[in-house]
Amino acid sequence: MITHLILFTAFACGVSINAQTTQLRGVVRDSVTHEPIPYVALFLEGTDNGVLSEENGTFKLSSPQKATELRVSVMGYATKTVELKSSQIRNLIIDLSPDGVQLNEIIVKPTKEKYSKKNNPAVEFLERIRATRDINDPYRNDYFNYDKYERMTIALNDFNPSDDSWIGRKFDFLKDHIDISEVSGKPILNVAVQEKSSSVHYRKSPESEREYVKGIKREGVDQMADQESMRRFMEDVFSEIDIYDGNDVTLLQNRFVSPLSRIATDFYKYYLSDTIVVEGDSCIVLSFVPHTPQTFGFLGKLYVPKNDSTMFIKKIDLYLPHSINVNFVDAMSVSQTYEKAPDGSRLKTKDDMIVEFRVMPGTPSFYTRRNTVYNNFSFDRPPVGVDDVFSHAEHEVVDASAFKRDDDFWEKNRLVPLEVGEGSVKSLVERLRSVPLYYWTEKTLKLLVSGYAPTGKNSKFDYGPVNTSISYNTAEGVRLRTGGMTTANLSKRWFGRGYVAYGLRDHKWKYKAELEYSFIDKEYHSREFPVKSLRFTQSYELDQLGQKYLFTNQDNLFLSFKRMEDTRVTYRRLTALDYTLELRNGFSLVAGFAYERQEATKWIPFIDGAGKHYGHYNEAAFNIKLRYAPGEKFYQGRTNRYPINLDAPVIELTHTYAPRGFMGSMFPINRTELRLQKRIWLSAFGYIDAVAKGGHVWEAAPYLNLLLPNANLSYTIQPESFALMNPLEFINDTYGLIDITYWANGALFTRLPLLKKSKLREVVSFKSLWGHLSKKNDPTYNPELFRFPEDITVTRMSGRPYMEISAGLDNIFSVLRVDYVWRLSYRNTPGAPNSGLRIAMHFTF
């Protein structure tokens, strides 16, 4: 999707903008002091459009409907109705009179109001809502069922190219697809639409909730991306908001403080505004704003019907403060409406989220709308057959025919009619791709993002990955590589992939070939979730000892720049057979057998305690890996998977066993490792990413088969690796490791006057390794083992852990992270730095 957003951003530059029906900008002031008034409620009479003024009193309000009156109200001031003589007012100044003060009175200048939550009727009103929240909870029933229709639309915002602009001349048909936003009144060009029709079923005992997806329909530019990954990403970013669920609201892959949170009265200021009629009910309006607008909170309003003892909330409006420390988002609004069931349960009937964002500053913005409608509520047990949905392990159960629904299905299940532009997205994309400029630009960007180039319209073989075509390391010098993979267009169950590489310094050919049989059909490639396959691998490759990267290839071009010569290498010849089973509940198993030959190099010779040289040694090992990550979300690449978020806990257990003498195995291998991972949210104060690992080698083995911590020789920040450690600096047969990163999300900087507008964010990381090398695995005491290389300083850990700490700035230009790293222990090791600067790209909202 990012590929296509960048592409459309480029095309949209130079587009002229049409004004919408009503557009107001201005400032609200105190009529006596002329000081700006923050968080004033402004409503266009006769419409559903309203907004709260910013901290500096400014506001921007738009509507597709023409309005003649603007109602302005805030606690402590008299409500004012402003007559609008024009629908386009850019510098509207609204002066409000303090309660009891007339505009013409000559009075002493009043003191500025000081907010206090003590004896505040608005805070007391909030506490009454919180005290009765469980009374309205529909999940207190034994069963709760409803139908759900969701439509996600992405469009170019304020889009109306003039006839004499280059885009208007090159793509003159775009004007035929321009729509008007029914929310903002702005001209928009819809470029992607996704619809989902489902039914949701909740059971109290044993507690379980499942969403049965009956139909999914996608049209637009995102069809070129991995469809399931794209859907998961969009649903994660624009997730459904529930202010009743816990203390935080998950949105834009961050946690916002809920207005009903237990810390809400310390985080927000609350005000009681004038009553307003909502669907025939006169409602009290409770407005709230964060004490610090740069933090992760909302501006908003809760509408509670008068004289309702259950404090039922009929409507919720949420906005993002203009100065909030969020990337890419210019504006966001959420409007939710509720109905009361006969038993008093709150039933959400509509959830409308609108986000305006831009990829880069100064470029045209995008308009995203997630419009969700709910109906057919029931508290009865689902009928026989439907209740089978509870037997599924995953939360979302997708019908086998969900992607094949015809127009009749959507006519019956589309609870909100399509707008004109939303219904023509398919034809728009077809016409765009008929223009060579767009067609080849799209192909180029897709190649850069996916890493693979198709070899035809229905490509049976894709070339790539392109970022490994050329790289550099000390052993090979310049490394050239070419390869690719077959696709499901050749076979939906049989797949092959591989490459050949050549080093201009070592003059050696390397290769890797995979043949994989999938027990289930694939849409495009073999790595698609879930994997249930048998894979045969044959390879001959450089083995960089103590350097393993999680989300990239070791010959990635960007890892070629290193702080020292990389000579801790051997050559490894591998033959492997692996069975992989992935289940939708987050459990996976990989079991296999590997026969490998490690070949010595001039940097890593194989010499035993008696001084005997070995050119190579063989190992034949069985291995198993168990992994459990319930609720995990990831983006599926052709080779790797990239986490969409790290909220899901991850548990991994691996074991490798090679009996001595089996198929020529020179040494036994008996190694166990455990890995735990979790993201811990701290509400408004950011989050912690924590990883803990440990392992033990149960029998004597050469140091290449012991537990080698990952050393990162590049200048980039790599997860679960040590930036200042050298490869093979520490060799252990027992170890424990922790990797903790605290992302403060600007918790400190947003409170510092000189930094709060910079949107910089704090990041602190701590990594530590504790290890031990027993005598049975120390070549000093066991002459059967290979000696440690003489040119490498190997440090035996003496009960003291190795530690690194870093402090840095995140969100530089919205995408850059820069850390300074210090080595806290085992300092002054020959060839190892004590500190250094590291950099990484970090894309986040």
TORVEXFI-898350 format. One record per residue (C-alpha): x, y, z; residue in three letters. Coordinates in steps of 0.5 Angstrom, whole numbers. Layout:
N
X	Y	Z	ALA;
...
//
This chain:
845
0	0	0	MET;
6	5	2	ILE;
8	4	-5	THR;
2	6	-8	HIS;
1	12	-3	LEU;
8	15	-5	ILE;
6	14	-13	LEU;
-1	18	-12	PHE;
3	23	-8	THR;
7	24	-14	ALA;
2	25	-19	PHE;
-2	29	-14	ALA;
3	34	-13	CYS;
1	40	-17	GLY;
-7	39	-16	VAL;
-11	45	-15	SER;
-17	45	-10	ILE;
-24	47	-10	ASN;
-27	49	-4	ALA;
-33	45	0	GLN;
-39	48	1	THR;
-38	51	8	THR;
-31	52	11	GLN;
-29	56	17	LEU;
-23	58	20	ARG;
-22	63	26	GLY;
-20	64	33	VAL;
-25	64	39	VAL;
-23	70	44	ARG;
-25	72	51	ASP;
-29	79	50	SER;
-25	82	55	VAL;
-18	80	55	THR;
-18	78	48	HIS;
-14	72	50	GLU;
-15	66	46	PRO;
-20	61	49	ILE;
-18	53	48	PRO;
-23	47	47	TYR;
-29	51	45	VAL;
-35	47	42	ALA;
-37	50	35	LEU;
-43	47	32	PHE;
-46	48	25	LEU;
-53	49	26	GLU;
-57	44	22	GLY;
-52	39	21	THR;
-48	34	25	ASP;
-41	38	24	ASN;
-38	40	30	GLY;
-31	41	33	VAL;
-27	44	39	LEU;
-22	49	38	SER;
-15	48	39	GLU;
-10	50	45	GLU;
-9	57	42	ASN;
-16	58	41	GLY;
-16	57	33	THR;
-21	52	30	PHE;
-22	49	23	LYS;
-29	47	21	LEU;
-32	44	14	SER;
-38	41	12	SER;
-41	39	5	PRO;
-48	42	7	GLN;
-49	50	7	LYS;
-50	53	14	ALA;
-52	60	16	THR;
-51	59	24	GLU;
-45	57	28	LEU;
-47	56	35	ARG;
-41	57	40	VAL;
-41	54	47	SER;
-36	53	53	VAL;
-36	52	61	MET;
-35	59	64	GLY;
-38	63	58	TYR;
-44	65	55	ALA;
-47	61	49	THR;
-46	65	43	LYS;
-50	64	36	THR;
-46	67	30	VAL;
-49	69	23	GLU;
-45	66	17	LEU;
-46	71	12	LYS;
-41	67	7	SER;
-40	60	7	SER;
-32	61	6	GLN;
-29	65	12	ILE;
-22	65	13	ARG;
-21	70	19	ASN;
-27	69	23	LEU;
-26	72	30	ILE;
-31	70	35	ILE;
-31	74	42	ASP;
-35	70	48	LEU;
-37	74	54	SER;
-35	71	61	PRO;
-41	69	65	ASP;
-45	75	68	GLY;
-41	80	64	VAL;
-44	84	58	GLN;
-40	86	52	LEU;
-41	93	53	ASN;
-40	93	61	GLU;
-33	97	63	ILE;
-30	92	68	ILE;
-24	90	72	VAL;
-20	85	67	LYS;
-22	78	70	PRO;
-17	73	72	THR;
-15	67	68	LYS;
-19	61	70	GLU;
-15	56	73	LYS;
-18	49	72	TYR;
-19	44	78	SER;
-22	37	78	LYS;
-24	38	86	LYS;
-31	40	87	ASN;
-32	40	79	ASN;
-39	38	77	PRO;
-36	36	70	ALA;
-31	31	74	VAL;
-37	28	78	GLU;
-41	27	72	PHE;
-36	23	69	LEU;
-35	19	76	GLU;
-42	17	75	ARG;
-41	15	68	ILE;
-36	10	70	ARG;
-40	8	76	ALA;
-45	5	72	THR;
-41	3	66	ARG;
-42	-4	67	ASP;
-50	-3	68	ILE;
-50	-2	60	ASN;
-45	-7	58	ASP;
-48	-12	53	PRO;
-43	-17	55	TYR;
-46	-18	61	ARG;
-51	-23	58	ASN;
-50	-30	57	ASP;
-49	-29	49	TYR;
-49	-23	45	PHE;
-49	-23	37	ASN;
-50	-18	32	TYR;
-48	-17	24	ASP;
-43	-12	22	LYS;
-41	-9	15	TYR;
-35	-5	15	GLU;
-32	-1	9	ARG;
-25	2	8	MET;
-24	7	3	THR;
-18	11	1	ILE;
-18	17	-3	ALA;
-14	23	-5	LEU;
-16	29	-1	ASN;
-18	36	-4	ASP;
-17	33	-11	PHE;
-19	37	-17	ASN;
-14	38	-22	PRO;
-14	44	-27	SER;
-15	42	-34	ASP;
-8	46	-36	ASP;
-4	42	-30	SER;
0	36	-33	TRP;
-4	31	-29	ILE;
-10	34	-32	GLY;
-7	33	-39	ARG;
-4	27	-38	LYS;
-10	24	-34	PHE;
-16	27	-37	ASP;
-20	22	-35	PHE;
-19	23	-27	LEU;
-25	28	-27	LYS;
-30	23	-29	ASP;
-28	19	-22	HIS;
-28	25	-17	ILE;
-33	25	-11	ASP;
-35	29	-6	ILE;
-34	27	1	SER;
-40	27	5	GLU;
-37	29	11	VAL;
-32	34	9	SER;
-35	37	3	GLY;
-28	36	0	LYS;
-27	33	-7	PRO;
-24	27	-7	ILE;
-21	21	-12	LEU;
-22	14	-9	ASN;
-16	10	-10	VAL;
-18	4	-6	ALA;
-24	1	-3	VAL;
-25	-6	2	GLN;
-32	-8	4	GLU;
-33	-14	9	LYS;
-39	-17	12	SER;
-39	-21	18	SER;
-43	-23	24	SER;
-40	-23	31	VAL;
-42	-28	36	HIS;
-40	-28	44	TYR;
-41	-33	49	ARG;
-40	-32	56	LYS;
-38	-39	59	SER;
-33	-41	57	PRO;
-32	-34	55	GLU;
-30	-34	47	SER;
-32	-28	42	GLU;
-31	-30	34	ARG;
-32	-26	28	GLU;
-35	-30	22	TYR;
-33	-27	16	VAL;
-38	-28	10	LYS;
-36	-24	5	GLY;
-29	-19	3	ILE;
-29	-15	-3	LYS;
-23	-11	-5	ARG;
-22	-6	-11	GLU;
-16	-1	-12	GLY;
-9	0	-12	VAL;
-8	-4	-6	ASP;
-9	-11	-10	GLN;
-2	-11	-12	MET;
0	-12	-5	ALA;
-1	-18	-1	ASP;
-8	-18	1	GLN;
-9	-21	7	GLU;
-3	-17	10	SER;
-6	-11	7	MET;
-12	-12	11	ARG;
-9	-14	17	ARG;
-5	-8	17	PHE;
-11	-3	16	MET;
-15	-6	21	GLU;
-9	-6	26	ASP;
-8	2	24	VAL;
-15	4	24	PHE;
-18	-1	29	SER;
-24	-1	32	GLU;
-25	4	38	ILE;
-28	2	45	ASP;
-27	7	50	ILE;
-31	2	55	TYR;
-25	-3	54	ASP;
-20	-2	59	GLY;
-16	4	61	ASN;
-13	5	54	ASP;
-16	6	47	VAL;
-11	2	41	THR;
-11	7	35	LEU;
-6	8	30	LEU;
-1	3	33	GLN;
-1	7	39	ASN;
-5	7	46	ARG;
-9	13	47	PHE;
-12	14	54	VAL;
-19	13	55	SER;
-24	18	57	PRO;
-26	13	62	LEU;
-20	11	64	SER;
-18	10	72	ARG;
-13	16	70	ILE;
-17	20	66	ALA;
-18	25	71	THR;
-11	26	72	ASP;
-10	26	64	PHE;
-16	30	62	TYR;
-20	37	63	LYS;
-27	36	63	TYR;
-33	41	62	TYR;
-40	41	62	LEU;
-43	44	56	SER;
-50	46	54	ASP;
-55	41	52	THR;
-56	39	45	ILE;
-61	34	41	VAL;
-59	28	39	VAL;
-64	24	35	GLU;
-70	27	39	GLY;
-66	26	46	ASP;
-64	32	49	SER;
-57	30	52	CYS;
-52	33	57	ILE;
-45	34	53	VAL;
-39	32	57	LEU;
-33	35	53	SER;
-26	33	55	PHE;
-19	35	53	VAL;
-12	33	55	PRO;
-8	37	60	HIS;
-2	36	55	THR;
-5	36	48	PRO;
2	33	45	GLN;
1	27	49	THR;
-3	21	46	PHE;
-10	23	48	GLY;
-17	26	45	PHE;
-21	32	44	LEU;
-28	29	45	GLY;
-35	30	47	LYS;
-40	25	51	LEU;
-47	26	50	TYR;
-51	23	56	VAL;
-59	24	55	PRO;
-62	28	61	LYS;
-65	25	67	ASN;
-62	18	65	ASP;
-60	15	71	SER;
-56	9	68	THR;
-52	15	65	MET;
-52	11	58	PHE;
-48	15	53	ILE;
-52	16	46	LYS;
-46	19	42	LYS;
-39	19	42	ILE;
-35	24	38	ASP;
-27	24	38	LEU;
-22	28	35	TYR;
-14	29	35	LEU;
-11	35	38	PRO;
-8	39	32	HIS;
-1	39	36	SER;
-1	32	38	ILE;
6	28	37	ASN;
3	23	32	VAL;
6	22	25	ASN;
3	23	18	PHE;
-4	25	21	VAL;
-7	32	19	ASP;
-13	31	22	ALA;
-18	25	25	MET;
-25	24	28	SER;
-29	19	30	VAL;
-37	19	31	SER;
-40	13	35	GLN;
-48	12	36	THR;
-51	8	41	TYR;
-58	5	42	GLU;
-61	2	48	LYS;
-63	-5	48	ALA;
-70	-7	52	PRO;
-65	-9	58	ASP;
-61	-3	58	GLY;
-55	-6	54	SER;
-51	-1	50	ARG;
-52	-3	42	LEU;
-47	1	38	LYS;
-50	2	31	THR;
-45	6	28	LYS;
-38	7	28	ASP;
-35	13	23	ASP;
-28	14	23	MET;
-24	19	18	ILE;
-17	20	18	VAL;
-13	25	14	GLU;
-6	24	13	PHE;
0	25	8	ARG;
6	21	7	VAL;
11	27	7	MET;
10	34	9	PRO;
8	39	4	GLY;
5	34	-1	THR;
-2	32	-2	PRO;
-6	29	3	SER;
-10	22	3	PHE;
-17	21	6	TYR;
-19	15	9	THR;
-25	13	12	ARG;
-27	7	16	ARG;
-35	7	16	ASN;
-38	1	20	THR;
-45	-1	21	VAL;
-48	-6	26	TYR;
-55	-9	26	ASN;
-59	-15	28	ASN;
-57	-15	35	PHE;
-59	-21	39	SER;
-58	-24	46	PHE;
-60	-31	44	ASP;
-56	-37	43	ARG;
-54	-38	36	PRO;
-57	-43	32	PRO;
-54	-50	31	VAL;
-49	-50	26	GLY;
-48	-42	27	VAL;
-45	-44	34	ASP;
-40	-48	31	ASP;
-36	-42	30	VAL;
-34	-42	37	PHE;
-30	-49	36	SER;
-25	-45	32	HIS;
-18	-43	35	ALA;
-18	-36	32	GLU;
-22	-30	33	HIS;
-23	-29	26	GLU;
-26	-34	22	VAL;
-26	-33	14	VAL;
-31	-37	10	ASP;
-28	-41	4	ALA;
-33	-37	-1	SER;
-32	-30	2	ALA;
-27	-27	-3	PHE;
-32	-30	-9	LYS;
-39	-27	-7	ARG;
-43	-24	-13	ASP;
-46	-18	-13	ASP;
-53	-20	-11	ASP;
-49	-22	-4	PHE;
-47	-15	-3	TRP;
-53	-12	-5	GLU;
-57	-16	1	LYS;
-51	-15	6	ASN;
-48	-8	4	ARG;
-52	-4	10	LEU;
-49	3	7	VAL;
-50	5	0	PRO;
-43	6	-4	LEU;
-42	13	-6	GLU;
-41	14	-14	VAL;
-33	15	-13	GLY;
-33	8	-9	GLU;
-36	4	-14	GLY;
-32	6	-20	SER;
-25	5	-17	VAL;
-24	-2	-21	LYS;
-25	2	-28	SER;
-20	8	-25	LEU;
-15	3	-24	VAL;
-15	0	-30	GLU;
-15	7	-34	ARG;
-9	9	-30	LEU;
-5	3	-32	ARG;
-7	4	-39	SER;
-2	10	-39	VAL;
5	8	-40	PRO;
8	13	-35	LEU;
3	11	-29	TYR;
4	3	-31	TYR;
12	3	-31	TRP;
12	8	-25	THR;
8	3	-21	GLU;
12	-3	-23	LYS;
19	0	-21	THR;
16	2	-14	LEU;
13	-5	-13	LYS;
20	-8	-15	LEU;
24	-3	-10	LEU;
19	-5	-4	VAL;
17	-12	-5	SER;
24	-14	-8	GLY;
22	-18	-13	TYR;
21	-17	-21	ALA;
16	-21	-24	PRO;
18	-24	-31	THR;
11	-23	-34	GLY;
3	-22	-33	LYS;
2	-28	-30	ASN;
9	-29	-28	SER;
11	-36	-26	LYS;
18	-34	-24	PHE;
20	-28	-20	ASP;
27	-25	-20	TYR;
30	-23	-14	GLY;
31	-21	-8	PRO;
34	-15	-12	VAL;
37	-12	-6	ASN;
42	-18	-5	THR;
44	-17	-12	SER;
51	-14	-10	ILE;
54	-13	-3	SER;
61	-13	0	TYR;
64	-17	6	ASN;
72	-18	8	THR;
72	-25	5	ALA;
69	-25	-1	GLU;
70	-18	-3	GLY;
65	-15	-8	VAL;
59	-21	-8	ARG;
55	-22	-14	LEU;
48	-26	-14	ARG;
42	-27	-18	THR;
36	-32	-17	GLY;
29	-32	-16	GLY;
23	-36	-14	MET;
17	-40	-18	THR;
10	-38	-16	THR;
3	-41	-16	ALA;
2	-39	-23	ASN;
7	-45	-25	LEU;
4	-50	-19	SER;
0	-48	-13	LYS;
3	-54	-9	ARG;
10	-55	-12	TRP;
15	-49	-11	PHE;
22	-47	-12	GLY;
27	-42	-10	ARG;
34	-41	-10	GLY;
40	-37	-12	TYR;
48	-37	-15	VAL;
53	-32	-12	ALA;
60	-31	-13	TYR;
66	-27	-9	GLY;
71	-23	-13	LEU;
76	-24	-8	ARG;
75	-31	-6	ASP;
73	-34	-13	HIS;
68	-38	-10	LYS;
61	-40	-13	TRP;
56	-40	-7	LYS;
49	-43	-8	TYR;
42	-45	-5	LYS;
37	-49	-8	ALA;
30	-50	-5	GLU;
24	-55	-7	LEU;
18	-55	-3	GLU;
11	-58	-3	TYR;
5	-55	0	SER;
0	-59	3	PHE;
-5	-54	2	ILE;
-6	-49	-5	ASP;
-2	-42	-5	LYS;
-5	-36	-8	GLU;
2	-34	-10	TYR;
8	-36	-6	HIS;
10	-42	-2	SER;
11	-37	5	ARG;
4	-35	5	GLU;
1	-36	12	PHE;
-1	-42	14	PRO;
5	-46	12	VAL;
4	-53	12	LYS;
10	-56	7	SER;
16	-61	6	LEU;
22	-57	4	ARG;
28	-60	1	PHE;
34	-55	1	THR;
41	-56	-2	GLN;
46	-50	-1	SER;
54	-48	0	TYR;
55	-41	3	GLU;
59	-37	7	LEU;
57	-38	14	ASP;
58	-31	18	GLN;
59	-34	25	LEU;
56	-30	31	GLY;
52	-26	26	GLN;
45	-27	25	LYS;
40	-22	23	TYR;
32	-23	24	LEU;
29	-19	18	PHE;
34	-19	13	THR;
39	-23	9	ASN;
46	-23	11	GLN;
48	-20	4	ASP;
44	-14	4	ASN;
47	-8	1	LEU;
46	-4	7	PHE;
49	-9	11	LEU;
56	-8	7	SER;
58	-2	11	PHE;
62	-5	17	LYS;
66	-2	23	ARG;
71	-8	22	MET;
74	-13	18	GLU;
69	-19	18	ASP;
73	-25	18	THR;
70	-30	23	ARG;
67	-34	17	VAL;
67	-41	15	THR;
64	-44	9	TYR;
58	-49	10	ARG;
55	-54	5	ARG;
48	-56	8	LEU;
43	-61	6	THR;
36	-61	10	ALA;
29	-63	10	LEU;
24	-59	14	ASP;
17	-60	15	TYR;
13	-54	17	THR;
6	-54	20	LEU;
3	-47	22	GLU;
-4	-47	26	LEU;
-9	-41	26	ARG;
-9	-41	33	ASN;
-1	-38	33	GLY;
2	-45	34	PHE;
7	-47	29	SER;
12	-53	29	LEU;
18	-54	25	VAL;
22	-61	25	ALA;
27	-63	21	GLY;
34	-66	19	PHE;
40	-63	17	ALA;
47	-66	14	TYR;
52	-60	14	GLU;
60	-60	13	ARG;
63	-54	16	GLN;
70	-52	12	GLU;
76	-49	15	ALA;
78	-42	13	THR;
85	-38	14	LYS;
81	-34	19	TRP;
78	-40	22	ILE;
82	-46	22	PRO;
80	-53	25	PHE;
86	-55	30	ILE;
85	-60	36	ASP;
89	-60	42	GLY;
94	-64	40	ALA;
95	-59	34	GLY;
92	-64	28	LYS;
89	-60	23	HIS;
82	-61	20	TYR;
80	-59	13	GLY;
73	-60	15	HIS;
68	-63	20	TYR;
61	-66	19	ASN;
55	-66	23	GLU;
48	-70	22	ALA;
43	-67	27	ALA;
35	-67	28	PHE;
32	-61	30	ASN;
25	-58	32	ILE;
22	-51	34	LYS;
16	-50	37	LEU;
13	-43	37	ARG;
7	-40	40	TYR;
4	-33	39	ALA;
-3	-32	40	PRO;
-6	-26	36	GLY;
0	-25	32	GLU;
0	-20	26	LYS;
5	-19	21	PHE;
6	-17	14	TYR;
8	-23	9	GLN;
14	-22	5	GLY;
16	-26	-1	ARG;
22	-29	4	THR;
21	-26	11	ASN;
15	-24	15	ARG;
15	-17	19	TYR;
11	-16	25	PRO;
5	-11	24	ILE;
6	-10	32	ASN;
9	-13	37	LEU;
3	-14	42	ASP;
2	-21	42	ALA;
7	-25	47	PRO;
12	-30	43	VAL;
14	-36	46	ILE;
20	-41	42	GLU;
23	-47	44	LEU;
28	-50	40	THR;
32	-57	41	HIS;
38	-59	36	THR;
41	-66	37	TYR;
46	-70	33	ALA;
49	-76	36	PRO;
56	-77	35	ARG;
58	-82	30	GLY;
51	-82	26	PHE;
53	-81	19	MET;
60	-79	20	GLY;
58	-74	26	SER;
65	-72	29	MET;
62	-69	35	PHE;
55	-69	39	PRO;
50	-64	39	ILE;
45	-63	44	ASN;
43	-56	45	ARG;
36	-53	48	THR;
34	-45	47	GLU;
28	-42	50	LEU;
26	-35	47	ARG;
20	-30	50	LEU;
18	-24	47	GLN;
13	-18	49	LYS;
11	-11	48	ARG;
9	-8	55	ILE;
4	-2	54	TRP;
5	4	59	LEU;
-1	8	57	SER;
1	15	56	ALA;
8	14	58	PHE;
10	10	52	GLY;
11	2	52	TYR;
17	-3	53	ILE;
19	-8	48	ASP;
22	-14	52	ALA;
26	-20	50	VAL;
29	-25	54	ALA;
33	-31	52	LYS;
37	-37	55	GLY;
40	-44	53	GLY;
44	-49	55	HIS;
49	-54	51	VAL;
48	-61	55	TRP;
54	-65	52	GLU;
61	-63	49	ALA;
61	-60	42	ALA;
66	-55	38	PRO;
65	-48	39	TYR;
62	-47	33	LEU;
56	-51	35	ASN;
56	-47	42	LEU;
52	-41	44	LEU;
54	-35	40	LEU;
51	-28	41	PRO;
49	-24	35	ASN;
54	-19	34	ALA;
52	-13	30	ASN;
58	-10	26	LEU;
54	-5	22	SER;
52	2	23	TYR;
45	0	23	THR;
41	-2	29	ILE;
39	-9	29	GLN;
34	-13	34	PRO;
37	-18	39	GLU;
44	-16	37	SER;
50	-13	41	PHE;
52	-6	37	ALA;
59	-6	40	LEU;
61	-14	41	MET;
65	-17	36	ASN;
64	-24	33	PRO;
66	-30	38	LEU;
68	-25	43	GLU;
64	-29	48	PHE;
63	-37	47	ILE;
58	-40	52	ASN;
55	-47	53	ASP;
50	-43	58	THR;
47	-36	57	TYR;
42	-32	59	GLY;
40	-25	55	LEU;
35	-19	56	ILE;
34	-14	51	ASP;
29	-8	53	ILE;
28	-2	49	THR;
23	3	52	TYR;
20	8	47	TRP;
17	14	51	ALA;
13	17	45	ASN;
15	24	47	GLY;
13	23	55	ALA;
18	28	57	LEU;
20	32	51	PHE;
12	34	50	THR;
13	37	57	ARG;
19	41	55	LEU;
17	48	52	PRO;
23	48	47	LEU;
22	41	45	LEU;
15	40	45	LYS;
14	42	38	LYS;
19	38	35	SER;
15	32	36	LYS;
22	28	38	LEU;
21	22	42	ARG;
26	19	47	GLU;
28	12	46	VAL;
33	8	51	VAL;
35	1	50	SER;
39	-4	55	PHE;
42	-11	53	LYS;
45	-16	57	SER;
49	-22	56	LEU;
50	-27	62	TRP;
54	-33	60	GLY;
58	-39	63	HIS;
63	-44	59	LEU;
64	-50	63	SER;
71	-54	62	LYS;
68	-60	58	LYS;
67	-55	52	ASN;
73	-51	54	ASP;
79	-53	49	PRO;
84	-51	54	THR;
81	-57	58	TYR;
78	-61	53	ASN;
84	-63	48	PRO;
79	-66	43	GLU;
75	-60	41	LEU;
78	-55	36	PHE;
82	-49	39	ARG;
79	-42	39	PHE;
82	-38	33	PRO;
89	-35	35	GLU;
87	-28	32	ASP;
81	-27	36	ILE;
80	-25	43	THR;
75	-30	46	VAL;
73	-27	53	THR;
71	-32	58	ARG;
65	-29	62	MET;
67	-29	70	SER;
60	-29	73	GLY;
60	-21	70	ARG;
55	-20	65	PRO;
56	-16	59	TYR;
52	-10	58	MET;
50	-5	53	GLU;
46	2	54	ILE;
44	7	49	SER;
40	13	49	ALA;
37	16	43	GLY;
32	21	39	LEU;
27	17	35	ASP;
22	21	30	ASN;
27	25	27	ILE;
24	27	20	PHE;
18	22	22	SER;
22	16	20	VAL;
29	16	23	LEU;
32	14	30	ARG;
39	16	32	VAL;
42	12	38	ASP;
49	13	42	TYR;
51	6	45	VAL;
56	5	51	TRP;
59	-1	53	ARG;
58	-2	60	LEU;
63	-8	62	SER;
69	-11	59	TYR;
71	-5	56	ARG;
78	-4	53	ASN;
77	-11	49	THR;
82	-11	44	PRO;
79	-9	37	GLY;
72	-7	40	ALA;
69	0	41	PRO;
67	2	48	ASN;
62	7	45	SER;
59	9	38	GLY;
53	12	34	LEU;
48	8	31	ARG;
42	9	26	ILE;
36	6	24	ALA;
29	8	20	MET;
23	7	24	HIS;
17	8	21	PHE;
11	9	26	THR;
5	13	27	PHE;
//
